[in-house]
Amino acid sequence: MRKNAPTGVCKSASILRTTARRYRSAMGNPERAEEYARRLHETATYHEARKYIAVAHKLLAEVAAARGDLAEGEKQLTAALDQMREYPVPIVAWKTYAALGRLRL
């Protein structure tokens, strides 16, 4: 836990990381993976955790691409990149651009 960080902030960050991990473990089950990605988006939006909002959009794009819905996948990746224009997270941006490249191949 960060020094002087409010307990609620650390707990929220833990919830967001846990939800992202659950998404990854559910990758073999698209419906469940989508549920976790949507839950991550809802929680991140509620807590205004901009990094995790972008991550959730990227995960929703992965689910859409796995379903073959490339238009929805691109829409979600664009939303992730838009989120990071004002609140940059270089590693998430790099992974999102890589996903967009794979989607367009």
N, C-alpha and C positions, 0 to 999 in steps of 0.2 A: 504494500500500500504506500502511495506517495505521502511524504511528510506534509502535514497541514492540509491534505485533501479531505473534503467532506466525505463522510462515510457513504452517503447516497450516490456520489459520483463514482466511487470505486465499485460499488455494488452494481450500478448500471453498466459500467464497462465490462464487468465480469459476465453479466447476463448477455450482453451483446456478443462477447467472444464465445460463450457457450453455445448460443444459438447458431453462430457461424460454424462452429465445430460440428454441431448436430446436422447441419445442412450437408457438410462434406461426408459424414458417415451415412447419410441417406441417399447418396448419389445413385445407388442401384435401384431406388424406388422413386421415380420421377414425381409422383403425386406428393409423397412425403417431403422430398427435397424442395418442391415448390412451396409447400406449407411452411417449412422452416425459413425459406428465403422471404416469404411474405411477412412472417412473424418478425424476422429481423428488421425488415423495412418499417413495419409499424412501430416497433420498439425504438429503433434509431430515430425515427421521425418524432416520436413523442419526447425523446430526450435531447433532440436536436444534435445528435451525434453524426455530424456530416460525413465523416469517414465511413461509418457503417451504413449510412444511407447509400453512398456510392457503391460500397461492397454489395449491399442487398440488390441494387439494380444489376450489378455484374452477375450475381448468382441467378437472378431471374432471367437474365439473358442466356445463361448456360442451360437452364431448364427449357426455355423456348427453343433454343437451337437443337437440343436433344429431341424435342418433339417435331422438329423440322419446320418450325415457324420462324424462319429467318428474319422476316420483317419485324416481328415482335422482339426478337433478339437484338436487332440493330437499334430499335427504339429504346430498349432498356440500356444498352451500352451508351447510347447518346445521352440518356438521362444521367448516367453515372458520370460521364465526362463533363456535362453541364454543371453538375453538382461540384465538381472539383475545380472549375474555373475560378470560383470565388474562394474556395477552401481547398487549396492544393494538398494532395497527398501523393508524392512522387511514386512510391512503390505501387499504390493502387492504380494510379494513372497508367503506369507502365503495363501492368497486368491487363488493364481494360483495353488499352490500345492493341496489345497482343491478341486478346480475345476478338476484338473487332477485325483484325487482320485475318485470323483463322476463319471467322464467319464469312468474310468476303472472298475467300479462296474458292 
